[in-house]
Amino acid sequence: MNGLGFRQANSWLHTWSGLLLGWLLFAVFFTGTLSFFRDEISYWMKPELHGSRPDAGTPERVWAAMHTLAPQAANWSIILPDARNATAQVQWYAPGERPTRAGGERRVLDAGTAQPLQARETRGADFLYRFHFELYGMPRIVARWIVGVATMMMLVAIVSGVITHKKIFTDFFTLRRRKGQRSWMDAHNALAVLALPFHFMITYSGLLLLMFMLMPWGLETAYDGDRRAFNAERGTHGAVSASAPTTTQAKAPASLTALQPLLAQAQAQWPRGVGRITVSDPGTTHAIIQLQESGGSSLLDRGRSGQMRFDGVTGALLETTTPVMPGAATATYNVFAGLHLLRFADPWLRWLAFIGGVLGSAMVATGLVLWVVKRLPQRRKQGSHLGHRLVESLNVASVAGLSVALGAYFWANRLIPADVLGRSRWEIRSFFVVWALTLVHACLRPHRRAWLEQLALVVVMFAALPLYNWVYPHSHLLATVSAGNWLVAGMDLTLLAYAALAGMGVWYLRRPQVVARAAASRAAATATGRNEVTA
Amino acid sequence: MSALGVLLAFCGFAVLSLSMEKHYEQVFAQAPAGQRLRILRYCGWLLLAVAAWPAIQHAGGSIGLAIWAGELTLAAVAVMLTLSYIPRQLLWVVCLATVLLWV
């Protein structure tokens, strides 16, 4: 680093850490941003569920259905519809079965009729969510390490970027248009600086979430390898319910109490209402009904919520639990984990975070483009260069190509018949095959044409998805908007907005002066090339 | 109430941008006189601080501050785009935002 000032050294670090991991970081940012709407996207990908309309009678209806669906079960769990999923999800365990998250029997019930719904087999947005920190098709640990290193480099890029930025305050509101490289630089700076709190928060918290898995040594030493003790102390799994009331009588059949009075009691206390109902030993004298508040009200307690326990036969209130305030270190961890995972319900904050994610993705994308744009004058003078061409192709495939692949994933979700074996795997295969094809395309076509064609494909794919929804009875925009079903309509409108955004990209690339400038530079490049040959 | 926070933050950033000579000239086509820049700067910061209030009122301290940070970003991007595309109309946009505040 001899001869390089502090700022230049940081600039060098920013350029190369950004370029080498930029492609991966863009994919992580992009799929991570979509994961803010994981439930909504998954719901949209199952059109069979779109007719479900919750109302005030839904809990009672589902409650009655459970009596016929699982009269002999040892345990019921009912997740009531909320703003992000309009169906009721129920699960039960047979007597003697260990209640694990994956075990038991599950059904999705229509909130209006309590009839079971059969949705197509899909990973939905869970695939995108998993991909954003575990990638795909490789051992989880390896993938998390790769993403962890990329996240670390992102943090490095953020810090070195701030140091490199010469006029962070005087250029705060500056976006000079139609100035070539200058405009790209301004856009990159603005996207970075204006959303800096979000970028820092999401990167740092992502690192924090990966930390305990990537570097478990401190924890293993302090807790002697007893991870469960650590989790208990940190309070992630909550205190195990203070053992059921010690009835010494033997279990005898008894019918469950009515649900409505219990719900009324809970709703009087909880403004956000009841999110989940669990029943242990339903239909016996040992029955316990537990109601759980939906959502959380603070970032400090990681969205944990209140609980009420009732005697299942008499309906008497046994216990009310309110979330306890955690210690300072746990609270700090919870704030970051809570902000990253965004589990608590607030649509406005979800949208703000989504916008932050879009700005972050755009920041990485403009950074990648900037690398190419900055080196164009040199390339024009010295002719093409394999490394430069490689970066160009990877930029197109990782930025525009990822959107094309996402479009392919959504289209596969719509077009693959419901009875195909391993259906959800075919959806994912479509995603990766199309993504690989966009790289081939980017390598074969001239740089500008590659951008143009892939963005045009994005426009067509995303704009046509809402139109295709007309083949389903409850999913198209006319039905969803007139029924006030914004859960599904919101996704369609966002797809259209994204198509419009890509359309602006196409329009920009087709503008006469841009094309003319590109043609002129190409001519200049060939002219200089010829000169070199004649000389 | 979510709109209130964004509108306040937008006005705050707009006023703050006017406290910078470069943008003041861009909007008014003349150099700022006297203490004007300093007053604009204080007003801008004050508006940004006040913009936190609706979110905290609505969602409590911790989530409210997170919402505030997101709203600041959104508002700053809006001011930047206004200054870039229609700088002379910035005041009109601010007036529009203020009118919306009272509705």
Boltz contact constraints between the chains, C-beta under 6 A:
constraints:
  - contact:
      token1: [A, 173]
      token2: [B, 17]
      max_distance: 6.0
  - contact:
      token1: [A, 173]
      token2: [B, 79]
      max_distance: 6.0
  - contact:
      token1: [A, 173]
      token2: [B, 80]
      max_distance: 6.0
  - contact:
      token1: [A, 173]
      token2: [B, 83]
      max_distance: 6.0
  - contact:
      token1: [A, 175]
      token2: [B, 80]
      max_distance: 6.0
  - contact:
      token1: [A, 175]
      token2: [B, 84]
      max_distance: 6.0
  - contact:
      token1: [A, 177]
      token2: [B, 84]
      max_distance: 6.0
  - contact:
      token1: [A, 190]
      token2: [B, 80]
      max_distance: 6.0
  - contact:
      token1: [A, 194]
      token2: [B, 73]
      max_distance: 6.0
  - contact:
      token1: [A, 194]
      token2: [B, 76]
      max_distance: 6.0
  - contact:
      token1: [A, 194]
      token2: [B, 77]
      max_distance: 6.0
  - contact:
      token1: [A, 195]
      token2: [B, 73]
      max_distance: 6.0
  - contact:
      token1: [A, 197]
      token2: [B, 69]
      max_distance: 6.0
  - contact:
      token1: [A, 297]
      token2: [B, 60]
      max_distance: 6.0
  - contact:
      token1: [A, 298]
      token2: [B, 62]
      max_distance: 6.0
  - contact:
      token1: [A, 299]
      token2: [B, 62]
      max_distance: 6.0
  - contact:
      token1: [A, 299]
      token2: [B, 63]
      max_distance: 6.0
  - contact:
      token1: [A, 300]
      token2: [B, 62]
      max_distance: 6.0
  - contact:
      token1: [A, 339]
      token2: [B, 66]
      max_distance: 6.0
  - contact:
      token1: [A, 348]
      token2: [B, 2]
      max_distance: 6.0
  - contact:
      token1: [A, 349]
      token2: [B, 67]
      max_distance: 6.0
  - contact:
      token1: [A, 352]
      token2: [B, 70]
      max_distance: 6.0
